[in-house]
Amino acid sequence: MTMKSALMGAAACLAMTGAVSAETFKMQTFLGANASTTKAFEAMAAQLADDTGGAIEIEVLPARAVVGAGDTIDAIQNGLLDGQYTAPSYFAGKDAALGVLGDTLAAYPDSATRDRWFSEGGGLDLARALYAKYDLHFICPVYWPPEQIPSKVEINGVAGLDGLKMRAPGGLASDLLSQAGASLVTMGVGESVTAMETGALDATDLANVALNVALGMHNQAKYSVLARHSMAVTEMSVSKAKWDALSADDQAKFETACNAMSDGLRTTLSDEDMSAEMTAKTELGVTFLEFGEEDAAAFRSMTADVWNDWGAKSSDAQAVVDSHKAFMASIGLTN
């Protein structure tokens, strides 16, 4: 073999090695292995591996596989994880700004309008700047459906929350419900199902219709109330160092895949909620209620009060609040 052919062969081997080298991301989700969100993430990971020729490999881990939901940022910083598919509100205790980012309460009429804040109102840049302080790259917000209140009593408006015994997870949504006069108890999901059965609770702040039905909330709660008290943000983010190691082309493909997953979940989760609502109505005798415009306006005003309280906690939290208020005014939701 000549020196020239040997060098060419070595170069070819190096090129082949580079072509198949992968950046592996160990990422934990916020729901279990069988959740539609987790399955959608697994499908996205497989497609992204194909689209990048194996340059990006994602190991999808279900909730609590490595750490609890509120500890994934620390786990990424410590190298136990490389990324997360989660909700910023889990970290409200760590950073008030993440709490404000994670739940826009009753500010917007629906999540589609709220998500325009990310794409049109500067929200994406603000989220990325906030996450960068934790050495994370915020890839994209991911669709999450409107949350409802399973209740054993009829609630037709904000006034109906006064004195109601409710389970609440804490954070901004709890502050809003407290302003409306609800008597709140902090407890886990499983405990709240039992508490509804024993009469210790009248209602619970939990999740979307499909999840509430699956958890057995409507075995006792014969009402489901769309109060727009909580409009959670979920997101996908990764270690900034791992993100920066990707080529610009692969970064773009990762972001495209994240947005495509979000669009797909908008259809999947909406369809699941519609199916669960039909089941709840026909098999469980559940009545679905929705707050009208007057109550929506009242809750929006209360949301501003909660935002003012949380904005006072830090300059970053205030920046998120101010950005939302400016965008809401620009689209005519407020004066």
C-alpha positions as CSV (number, residue, x, y, z in Angstrom):
1,M,0.0,0.0,0.0
2,T,1.4,3.4,-0.9
3,M,1.7,6.3,1.6
4,K,-1.0,8.2,-0.3
5,S,-3.5,5.4,-0.3
6,A,-2.9,4.8,3.5
7,L,-3.5,8.4,4.3
8,M,-6.7,8.4,2.1
9,G,-7.9,5.3,4.0
10,A,-7.2,6.8,7.4
11,A,-9.1,10.0,6.3
12,A,-12.1,7.9,5.2
13,C,-12.2,6.1,8.5
14,L,-12.1,9.4,10.4
15,A,-14.9,10.7,8.2
16,M,-17.0,7.6,8.8
17,T,-16.4,7.9,12.5
18,G,-17.5,11.5,12.5
19,A,-20.6,10.7,10.5
20,V,-21.9,8.2,13.1
21,S,-20.8,10.0,16.3
22,A,-23.8,10.9,18.4
23,E,-24.6,13.4,21.1
24,T,-26.6,11.5,23.6
25,F,-29.2,13.2,25.8
26,K,-30.6,11.5,28.9
27,M,-33.9,13.4,29.4
28,Q,-36.6,12.9,32.0
29,T,-40.3,13.6,31.5
30,F,-42.8,14.8,34.1
31,L,-45.4,12.0,33.6
32,G,-45.2,8.2,33.6
33,A,-44.1,5.8,30.9
34,N,-47.6,5.2,29.6
35,A,-48.6,8.9,29.3
36,S,-49.4,10.2,25.9
37,T,-46.8,13.0,26.4
38,T,-44.1,10.5,27.2
39,K,-45.0,8.3,24.2
40,A,-45.0,11.4,22.0
41,F,-41.5,12.3,23.3
42,E,-40.3,8.8,22.5
43,A,-41.7,9.1,18.9
44,M,-40.0,12.5,18.5
45,A,-36.7,11.0,19.8
46,A,-36.8,8.2,17.2
47,Q,-37.6,10.6,14.4
48,L,-34.9,13.1,15.4
49,A,-32.3,10.3,15.4
50,D,-33.3,9.5,11.8
51,D,-33.4,13.1,10.7
52,T,-29.9,13.8,12.1
53,G,-28.4,10.6,10.9
54,G,-27.8,9.5,14.5
55,A,-26.1,12.7,15.5
56,I,-28.8,13.2,18.3
57,E,-29.8,10.3,20.4
58,I,-32.3,10.9,23.2
59,E,-32.9,8.4,26.1
60,V,-36.4,9.2,27.3
61,L,-36.9,8.5,31.0
62,P,-40.4,8.7,32.7
63,A,-41.1,10.8,35.7
64,R,-39.0,10.0,38.8
65,A,-36.8,7.6,36.9
66,V,-33.7,9.6,38.2
67,V,-35.1,12.4,40.5
68,G,-38.3,14.0,41.5
69,A,-40.1,16.5,39.2
70,G,-38.8,19.4,41.2
71,D,-35.2,18.3,41.1
72,T,-34.5,17.9,37.3
73,I,-32.7,21.2,37.0
74,D,-30.3,20.3,39.7
75,A,-29.8,16.9,38.2
76,I,-28.9,18.5,34.8
77,Q,-26.5,20.8,36.5
78,N,-24.9,17.9,38.3
79,G,-24.6,15.7,35.2
80,L,-27.2,13.1,36.2
81,L,-29.5,14.2,33.4
82,D,-28.9,16.1,30.1
83,G,-32.3,17.6,29.7
84,Q,-36.0,17.6,30.7
85,Y,-39.5,17.7,29.3
86,T,-41.3,19.3,32.2
87,A,-43.2,22.4,33.6
88,P,-41.4,25.5,34.9
89,S,-43.9,25.7,37.7
90,Y,-42.2,22.7,39.4
91,F,-39.3,25.1,40.1
92,A,-41.3,28.0,41.6
93,G,-39.7,27.5,44.9
94,K,-36.3,27.8,43.3
95,D,-37.0,30.9,41.3
96,A,-40.2,33.0,41.3
97,A,-39.6,33.9,37.7
98,L,-39.9,30.2,36.8
99,G,-43.2,30.1,38.7
100,V,-44.6,33.0,36.8
101,L,-43.3,31.5,33.5
102,G,-44.9,28.2,34.4
103,D,-48.5,29.2,34.8
104,T,-50.4,32.2,33.3
105,L,-53.5,31.5,35.4
106,A,-56.6,33.2,33.9
107,A,-54.7,35.8,31.9
108,Y,-55.5,34.3,28.5
109,P,-58.7,32.8,27.1
110,D,-56.9,29.7,25.9
111,S,-53.4,28.2,25.6
112,A,-53.2,28.9,21.9
113,T,-53.6,32.7,22.6
114,R,-51.1,32.4,25.4
115,D,-48.6,30.6,23.3
116,R,-48.6,33.5,20.9
117,W,-46.7,35.3,23.7
118,F,-43.8,33.0,23.1
119,S,-43.8,33.4,19.3
120,E,-45.0,37.1,19.0
121,G,-44.5,38.7,22.4
122,G,-40.9,38.0,23.1
123,G,-41.7,35.2,25.5
124,L,-39.3,32.7,23.9
125,D,-36.3,35.0,24.2
126,L,-37.2,35.8,27.8
127,A,-37.5,32.1,28.7
128,R,-34.2,31.3,27.1
129,A,-32.5,34.1,28.9
130,L,-34.0,32.9,32.2
131,Y,-33.0,29.3,31.6
132,A,-29.5,30.3,30.5
133,K,-28.9,31.4,34.2
134,Y,-29.2,27.7,35.1
135,D,-26.9,26.6,32.2
136,L,-29.9,25.3,30.3
137,H,-31.2,26.0,26.8
138,F,-35.0,26.3,26.5
139,I,-35.8,24.6,23.2
140,C,-39.5,25.2,22.9
141,P,-42.8,25.4,24.8
142,V,-44.9,22.3,24.5
143,Y,-48.7,22.3,24.3
144,W,-50.6,21.4,27.4
145,P,-54.4,21.4,27.5
146,P,-56.7,23.6,29.7
147,E,-57.0,22.3,33.3
148,Q,-60.3,21.7,35.0
149,I,-61.6,21.5,38.5
150,P,-63.3,18.2,39.4
151,S,-65.9,19.1,42.0
152,K,-68.6,17.4,44.1
153,V,-70.6,20.7,44.1
154,E,-71.8,22.9,41.3
155,I,-69.6,25.9,40.7
156,N,-71.0,28.4,38.3
157,G,-68.6,31.3,38.8
158,V,-65.9,32.8,40.9
159,A,-68.3,33.4,43.8
160,G,-68.9,29.7,43.9
161,L,-65.3,29.1,45.0
162,D,-65.8,31.0,48.3
163,G,-65.5,28.6,51.2
164,L,-64.9,25.6,49.0
165,K,-62.6,22.9,50.5
166,M,-60.1,22.3,47.7
167,R,-56.8,20.4,47.1
168,A,-54.2,22.7,45.6
169,P,-50.6,22.0,44.7
170,G,-49.2,25.4,45.8
171,G,-47.8,28.2,43.7
172,L,-49.6,30.9,41.6
173,A,-52.8,28.9,41.0
174,S,-53.2,28.3,44.7
175,D,-52.8,32.1,45.3
176,L,-55.5,32.8,42.8
177,L,-57.9,30.3,44.3
178,S,-57.2,31.7,47.7
179,Q,-58.1,35.2,46.5
180,A,-61.4,33.8,45.3
181,G,-62.0,32.5,48.8
182,A,-61.3,28.8,48.5
183,S,-60.1,26.9,51.6
184,L,-57.0,25.1,50.3
185,V,-55.3,22.0,51.4
186,T,-52.0,20.8,50.1
187,M,-51.9,17.1,49.4
188,G,-50.8,14.6,46.8
189,V,-52.9,13.4,43.9
190,G,-53.6,9.9,45.4
191,E,-54.5,11.5,48.7
192,S,-56.9,13.9,47.0
193,V,-58.9,11.0,45.4
194,T,-59.4,9.4,48.8
195,A,-60.3,12.8,50.4
196,M,-62.9,13.4,47.7
197,E,-64.4,10.0,48.5
198,T,-64.5,10.7,52.3
199,G,-65.9,14.2,52.0
200,A,-62.7,15.9,53.3
201,L,-62.6,17.8,50.0
202,D,-65.3,19.4,47.9
203,A,-63.1,19.9,44.8
204,T,-59.5,19.6,43.6
205,D,-57.2,21.6,41.4
206,L,-55.6,18.9,39.3
207,A,-55.3,18.5,35.5
208,N,-57.1,18.1,32.2
209,V,-60.2,16.0,31.7
210,A,-58.6,12.8,30.4
211,L,-56.1,12.7,33.3
212,N,-58.8,13.5,35.9
213,V,-61.0,10.7,34.5
214,A,-58.1,8.2,34.4
215,L,-57.1,9.1,38.0
216,G,-60.7,8.3,39.2
217,M,-61.5,11.9,40.3
218,H,-64.9,11.7,38.8
219,N,-66.0,8.6,40.7
220,Q,-67.2,11.1,43.3
221,A,-66.9,14.5,41.6
222,K,-70.0,14.9,39.4
223,Y,-69.0,18.3,38.1
224,S,-66.0,19.3,36.0
225,V,-65.4,23.1,35.9
226,L,-63.5,25.0,33.2
227,A,-62.7,28.0,35.4
228,R,-59.4,28.9,33.5
229,H,-57.8,29.2,36.9
230,S,-54.6,27.6,35.7
231,M,-53.0,27.5,32.3
232,A,-49.8,25.6,32.7
233,V,-46.7,25.9,30.4
234,T,-44.7,22.7,29.7
235,E,-41.4,22.9,27.9
236,M,-38.3,21.0,26.7
237,S,-34.9,22.1,27.7
238,V,-31.3,20.7,27.7
239,S,-27.9,21.3,29.1
240,K,-26.5,24.5,27.5
241,A,-23.1,22.8,27.1
242,K,-24.7,19.8,25.3
243,W,-26.8,22.1,23.1
244,D,-23.7,24.2,22.1
245,A,-21.9,21.0,21.1
246,L,-24.5,20.4,18.4
247,S,-24.1,21.8,14.9
248,A,-26.3,24.7,13.9
249,D,-28.2,22.4,11.6
250,D,-28.8,19.8,14.3
251,Q,-29.9,22.5,16.7
252,A,-32.5,23.6,14.1
253,K,-33.7,20.1,13.6
254,F,-34.0,19.6,17.4
255,E,-36.1,22.8,17.7
256,T,-38.2,21.8,14.7
257,A,-38.8,18.4,16.2
258,C,-39.9,19.9,19.5
259,N,-42.4,22.2,17.8
260,A,-43.7,19.4,15.7
261,M,-44.2,17.3,18.9
262,S,-46.1,20.2,20.5
263,D,-48.4,20.5,17.4
264,G,-49.0,16.8,17.5
265,L,-49.9,16.9,21.2
266,R,-52.4,19.7,20.6
267,T,-54.4,17.2,18.5
268,T,-53.7,14.1,20.6
269,L,-54.5,15.6,24.0
270,S,-57.5,17.5,22.7
271,D,-58.9,14.3,21.2
272,E,-58.3,12.4,24.5
273,D,-60.1,15.1,26.4
274,M,-63.1,15.0,24.1
275,S,-63.3,11.2,24.4
276,A,-62.9,11.4,28.2
277,E,-65.6,14.1,28.4
278,M,-68.0,11.8,26.6
279,T,-67.1,8.9,28.9
280,A,-67.5,11.2,32.0
281,K,-70.9,12.4,30.8
282,T,-72.4,9.1,29.6
283,E,-70.9,6.6,32.1
284,L,-70.1,8.7,35.2
285,G,-72.9,11.2,35.1
286,V,-70.6,14.2,35.1
287,T,-71.9,17.7,34.2
288,F,-69.4,20.1,32.6
289,L,-69.5,23.8,33.5
290,E,-67.6,26.8,32.1
291,F,-67.2,30.2,33.6
292,G,-68.7,33.0,31.5
293,E,-67.1,36.3,30.3
294,E,-67.9,38.2,33.5
295,D,-66.2,35.6,35.7
296,A,-63.3,35.3,33.2
297,A,-62.8,39.1,33.5
298,A,-62.9,38.9,37.3
299,F,-60.3,36.1,37.3
300,R,-58.1,38.0,34.9
301,S,-58.2,41.0,37.4
302,M,-57.2,38.6,40.2
303,T,-54.5,37.2,38.1
304,A,-53.0,40.7,37.8
305,D,-52.9,40.9,41.6
306,V,-51.2,37.5,41.9
307,W,-48.7,38.6,39.3
308,N,-48.0,41.8,41.1
309,D,-47.2,39.8,44.3
310,W,-44.9,37.3,42.4
311,G,-43.3,40.0,40.3
312,A,-42.2,41.7,43.6
313,K,-40.1,38.6,44.4
314,S,-37.4,39.2,41.8
315,S,-36.5,41.4,38.8
316,D,-36.7,38.3,36.6
317,A,-40.2,37.5,37.8
318,Q,-41.2,41.2,37.2
319,A,-39.8,41.0,33.7
320,V,-42.0,38.0,32.8
321,V,-45.0,39.8,34.3
322,D,-44.4,43.0,32.5
323,S,-43.9,41.1,29.2
324,H,-47.2,39.3,29.5
325,K,-49.0,42.5,30.4
326,A,-47.6,44.3,27.4
327,F,-48.5,41.5,25.1
328,M,-52.1,41.2,26.5
329,A,-52.6,45.0,25.9
330,S,-51.2,44.6,22.4
331,I,-53.8,42.0,21.5
332,G,-56.7,43.8,23.2
333,L,-57.2,41.6,26.2
334,T,-56.6,44.5,28.6
335,N,-56.6,48.3,28.2
